[in-house]
Amino acid sequence: MSSTMAWARSQQEDGVNPTSIVLVNAHALFREGLRHHLTETGEFHVIGEAGNGQQAIQVVDLLDPDMVVMEVDLPGVNGLEVARAIKRAHPHIRIVLLSSTMDGQEVVKAIRAGIAAYVPRNIAPEKLLQTLHQVRRGHYPINDLVLSSPDVAAQVLNAFRQMAVDEETQNVYSPLSPRELQVLELVAAGHTNKAIAQSLDISNQTVKNHISSILRKLAVNDRTQAVVYAMRRGWIKVPLPDDTAT
């Protein structure tokens, strides 16, 4: 409780508005408990709820929240399918999925769908709040899950390796946007976030957001790995020092 209240105080002192959330779970009692826990922090404001996938899509379309916290096992449409539909219509919305199982194939699908976090359904309240805090700041703690679970990590890496060597899949699947490729090329050239922001005439925070998105899409841990991954596949080209020599 003390850490939760400390978070709330720090956010209020910084003048940060509460993050709007839509809760999606088949059980009203679960939603009520989670809503109470989130609301009392002062950081989050639950603006809507849904008990199934179709209703979730309608509520999100209507309310356009900052974040959706959703159960994977929903009546009717699976939560992952709902998440895909939401991300297609509202790319800016950050989605946290609660699952009864930590299945590597599901995590792969979640990463490719742009899910920010994929956590156990029985996660401790304090841990969930920490995860939501990370998501709120534009991070993708789904990568932490990959790193912390060897079995999940193996399945995720195998899936992405297969995707890399499968030419047909690679031609269809373009993981990085043109702007993200621009950012990554500048990273590869050794530019700082500040220099990248100046070069592309965007804010430093936007650069950070692009880099977080790149790491999440490529399922890598840092900027160097992202550069190597992209260069090996021919997505970016960085001239060697000799190339520019006269």
Backbone torsions as a table, in degrees:
resi	resn	phi	psi	omega
1	MET	NA	-38.2	-177.9
2	SER	-64.7	-42.6	179.4
3	SER	-66.3	-37.4	177.5
4	THR	-61.2	-47.1	-179.1
5	MET	-67.1	-33.9	177.8
6	ALA	-63.7	-42.4	175.8
7	TRP	-57.9	-47.2	-177.5
8	ALA	-59.6	-45.7	-179.2
9	ARG	-63.0	-42.9	-178.8
10	SER	-63.0	-39.2	179.9
11	GLN	-68.4	-39.9	179.4
12	GLN	-65.7	-40.0	179.5
13	GLU	-65.3	-33.5	179.3
14	ASP	-80.3	-4.9	179.2
15	GLY	71.6	27.2	-178.6
16	VAL	-86.2	130.2	178.9
17	ASN	-71.5	148.5	177.6
18	PRO	-58.6	144.4	177.0
19	THR	-80.3	127.0	180.0
20	SER	-80.2	135.3	-173.9
21	ILE	-132.4	142.3	167.4
22	VAL	-110.7	128.1	179.2
23	LEU	-98.2	133.8	179.9
24	VAL	-128.5	111.9	179.2
25	ASN	-159.1	144.6	-177.0
26	ALA	-69.8	-20.1	-174.1
27	HIS	-104.7	116.0	-178.0
28	ALA	-60.4	-36.2	-178.8
29	LEU	-64.7	-39.7	177.3
30	PHE	-63.5	-44.9	-179.9
31	ARG	-62.0	-40.0	-179.1
32	GLU	-62.7	-45.6	-179.8
33	GLY	-64.1	-42.9	-179.9
34	LEU	-68.3	-40.4	178.3
35	ARG	-59.6	-44.0	-180.0
36	HIS	-62.3	-44.2	-176.8
37	HIS	-66.2	-39.8	-179.5
38	LEU	-71.6	-41.6	-175.3
39	THR	-65.4	-37.2	-175.3
40	GLU	-69.7	-15.2	177.5
41	THR	-74.1	-25.0	-176.1
42	GLY	83.4	-7.1	-177.8
43	GLU	-92.3	-25.2	-173.2
44	PHE	-125.0	144.1	-179.9
45	HIS	-128.3	110.7	179.9
46	VAL	-78.0	113.4	-175.3
47	ILE	-103.9	-6.6	-179.8
48	GLY	-169.5	160.8	180.0
49	GLU	-141.5	157.1	176.9
50	ALA	-148.6	149.3	-177.7
51	GLY	-105.3	-6.7	177.3
52	ASN	-152.0	172.7	-173.2
53	GLY	-63.9	-46.2	-178.1
54	GLN	-63.4	-41.9	178.0
55	GLN	-64.6	-37.1	179.5
56	ALA	-59.8	-45.7	-179.9
57	ILE	-61.0	-42.2	-179.9
58	GLN	-64.7	-44.9	-178.7
59	VAL	-64.6	-43.2	-179.8
60	VAL	-65.9	-41.7	177.2
61	ASP	-59.0	-38.0	-177.3
62	LEU	-75.7	-43.2	-169.8
63	LEU	-98.6	-22.2	179.4
64	ASP	48.3	64.6	-177.7
65	PRO	-75.4	170.2	173.5
66	ASP	-75.1	-31.1	-171.3
67	MET	-147.7	150.4	173.3
68	VAL	-124.6	128.2	175.1
69	VAL	-110.7	115.0	-165.8
70	MET	-137.1	140.3	173.2
71	GLU	-75.0	139.7	176.7
72	VAL	-70.6	-44.8	-176.3
73	ASP	-84.5	85.8	179.9
74	LEU	-106.5	153.4	173.9
75	PRO	-63.4	137.6	178.6
76	GLY	79.1	-109.8	-176.7
77	VAL	-77.2	129.3	178.5
78	ASN	-60.8	145.4	-177.9
79	GLY	-59.0	-33.7	178.6
80	LEU	-67.1	-38.5	176.4
81	GLU	-66.2	-39.1	177.2
82	VAL	-62.6	-42.8	179.6
83	ALA	-60.1	-42.7	178.1
84	ARG	-59.6	-44.6	-178.9
85	ALA	-63.4	-40.9	179.9
86	ILE	-65.5	-44.3	-178.1
87	LYS	-66.7	-33.0	176.9
88	ARG	-65.0	-41.5	-177.2
89	ALA	-84.4	-29.5	-175.5
90	HIS	-137.0	76.1	-174.9
91	PRO	-58.6	-25.2	-176.1
92	HIS	-77.5	-18.1	-177.0
93	ILE	-73.4	130.1	179.5
94	ARG	-93.0	132.5	-173.1
95	ILE	-117.9	131.2	174.9
96	VAL	-114.1	122.8	-179.8
97	LEU	-102.7	134.9	174.0
98	LEU	-104.6	126.4	-176.0
99	SER	-130.8	148.0	177.8
100	SER	-78.7	-17.2	179.6
101	THR	-133.3	147.1	176.2
102	MET	-101.1	75.7	-176.7
103	ASP	-91.3	127.6	-176.6
104	GLY	-59.2	-40.5	180.0
105	GLN	-65.3	-36.4	176.9
106	GLU	-66.8	-38.0	178.8
107	VAL	-64.8	-40.2	176.6
108	VAL	-58.0	-47.6	179.3
109	LYS	-61.9	-38.4	-179.8
110	ALA	-65.8	-42.9	178.1
111	ILE	-60.3	-46.3	-178.4
112	ARG	-68.2	-24.9	178.4
113	ALA	-82.6	-9.1	179.0
114	GLY	89.1	20.9	179.0
115	ILE	-68.3	138.4	-178.2
116	ALA	-80.9	-37.9	-178.0
117	ALA	-149.1	147.1	-178.1
118	TYR	-135.9	106.4	-169.6
119	VAL	-126.8	158.0	177.5
120	PRO	-63.5	145.0	-180.0
121	ARG	-64.0	-29.4	-178.8
122	ASN	-93.6	22.6	180.0
123	ILE	-59.0	143.3	178.2
124	ALA	-66.1	143.4	-178.0
125	PRO	-52.8	-43.2	-178.8
126	GLU	-64.2	-39.1	179.0
127	LYS	-66.5	-38.5	177.4
128	LEU	-63.0	-42.3	178.7
129	LEU	-62.4	-39.9	177.4
130	GLN	-62.4	-41.3	179.0
131	THR	-63.8	-45.1	179.7
132	LEU	-63.4	-34.9	175.4
133	HIS	-60.5	-45.3	178.9
134	GLN	-62.3	-43.8	-179.6
135	VAL	-64.1	-41.0	179.6
136	ARG	-58.6	-34.4	-178.5
137	ARG	-84.8	3.9	177.3
138	GLY	92.6	8.9	178.4
139	HIS	-86.2	167.7	179.3
140	TYR	-125.3	82.7	-177.9
141	PRO	-65.1	-2.7	174.6
142	ILE	-60.4	-28.9	176.8
143	ASN	-69.2	-31.1	176.1
144	ASP	-62.7	-37.9	178.4
145	LEU	-61.8	-43.5	-179.4
146	VAL	-61.4	-41.7	-177.7
147	LEU	-71.3	-32.1	-173.6
148	SER	-85.5	-14.8	-178.2
149	SER	-121.3	105.2	-178.2
150	PRO	-56.5	-41.2	-179.1
151	ASP	-63.4	-45.9	178.4
152	VAL	-64.0	-43.4	-178.9
153	ALA	-58.7	-43.4	-179.4
154	ALA	-61.4	-44.5	-179.6
155	GLN	-66.2	-40.4	179.9
156	VAL	-64.7	-48.0	-178.7
157	LEU	-63.7	-40.5	177.9
158	ASN	-61.5	-41.5	-179.7
159	ALA	-63.5	-42.2	-178.8
160	PHE	-74.7	-31.1	174.0
161	ARG	-63.8	-43.8	179.2
162	GLN	-62.1	-40.0	179.5
163	MET	-63.5	-34.7	-178.1
164	ALA	-71.2	-34.1	-177.0
165	VAL	-92.9	-10.1	179.6
166	ASP	-88.1	100.4	-173.8
167	GLU	-60.2	-38.0	-178.5
168	GLU	-63.9	-44.9	178.3
169	THR	-64.6	-41.7	-176.7
170	GLN	-64.2	-37.2	179.4
171	ASN	-67.3	-34.6	-179.2
172	VAL	-79.6	-40.1	-173.2
173	TYR	-93.8	112.9	176.5
174	SER	-110.1	97.2	-169.8
175	PRO	-70.8	-29.8	-175.4
176	LEU	-110.7	140.3	176.6
177	SER	-74.8	163.1	177.7
178	PRO	-55.1	-39.9	179.0
179	ARG	-66.5	-39.4	178.6
180	GLU	-64.9	-36.4	176.8
181	LEU	-65.9	-38.1	175.8
182	GLN	-60.6	-47.1	179.8
183	VAL	-60.4	-44.9	-176.3
184	LEU	-66.9	-35.5	176.7
185	GLU	-63.8	-38.4	178.3
186	LEU	-70.7	-35.7	173.7
187	VAL	-60.8	-46.0	-179.3
188	ALA	-61.6	-30.5	179.3
189	ALA	-80.7	-0.7	175.1
190	GLY	91.7	13.2	-179.3
191	HIS	-77.1	145.8	174.2
192	THR	-77.5	167.2	176.7
193	ASN	-57.5	-41.0	-179.5
194	LYS	-63.0	-42.9	179.7
195	ALA	-66.5	-38.5	177.9
196	ILE	-63.9	-43.1	179.6
197	ALA	-59.6	-43.5	179.5
198	GLN	-66.8	-40.8	-178.5
199	SER	-64.2	-39.8	-176.5
200	LEU	-97.7	0.8	179.8
201	ASP	57.5	47.5	176.0
202	ILE	-130.2	170.3	-178.3
203	SER	-78.7	159.8	177.3
204	ASN	-61.6	-37.6	179.3
205	GLN	-65.6	-37.3	178.0
206	THR	-64.1	-38.8	176.0
207	VAL	-60.8	-46.5	179.2
208	LYS	-59.6	-41.1	179.4
209	ASN	-63.5	-42.1	178.8
210	HIS	-62.7	-42.5	-178.8
211	ILE	-66.3	-40.9	176.3
212	SER	-60.3	-41.2	179.1
213	SER	-65.6	-40.2	178.8
214	ILE	-62.3	-46.8	-179.7
215	LEU	-61.9	-40.7	-179.7
216	ARG	-67.2	-45.6	-177.6
217	LYS	-65.6	-35.4	-178.2
218	LEU	-90.9	-6.1	-179.7
219	ALA	55.7	44.5	176.4
220	VAL	-117.4	167.3	-170.8
221	ASN	-95.9	-23.4	-177.1
222	ASP	-151.4	176.2	-175.2
223	ARG	-63.3	-39.5	-178.9
224	THR	-62.3	-45.5	178.6
225	GLN	-62.2	-37.5	179.1
226	ALA	-63.6	-42.8	179.5
227	VAL	-63.3	-47.4	-179.7
228	VAL	-60.7	-45.0	-179.4
229	TYR	-57.6	-48.0	-176.0
230	ALA	-70.8	-37.6	-179.5
231	MET	-66.9	-39.8	-179.5
232	ARG	-62.6	-27.9	-178.6
233	ARG	-97.2	2.3	176.0
234	GLY	76.8	15.9	-179.5
235	TRP	-76.0	-32.0	177.0
236	ILE	-132.8	154.3	177.1
237	LYS	-129.4	130.1	179.8
238	VAL	-120.6	117.9	-178.8
239	PRO	-64.6	137.1	174.6
240	LEU	-75.1	159.7	-179.8
241	PRO	-53.4	-38.8	-179.2
242	ASP	-64.5	-27.2	-177.8
243	ASP	-64.5	-28.5	-175.9
244	THR	-100.4	-1.4	-178.4
245	ALA	-72.3	147.1	-179.7
246	THR	-108.5	NA	NA
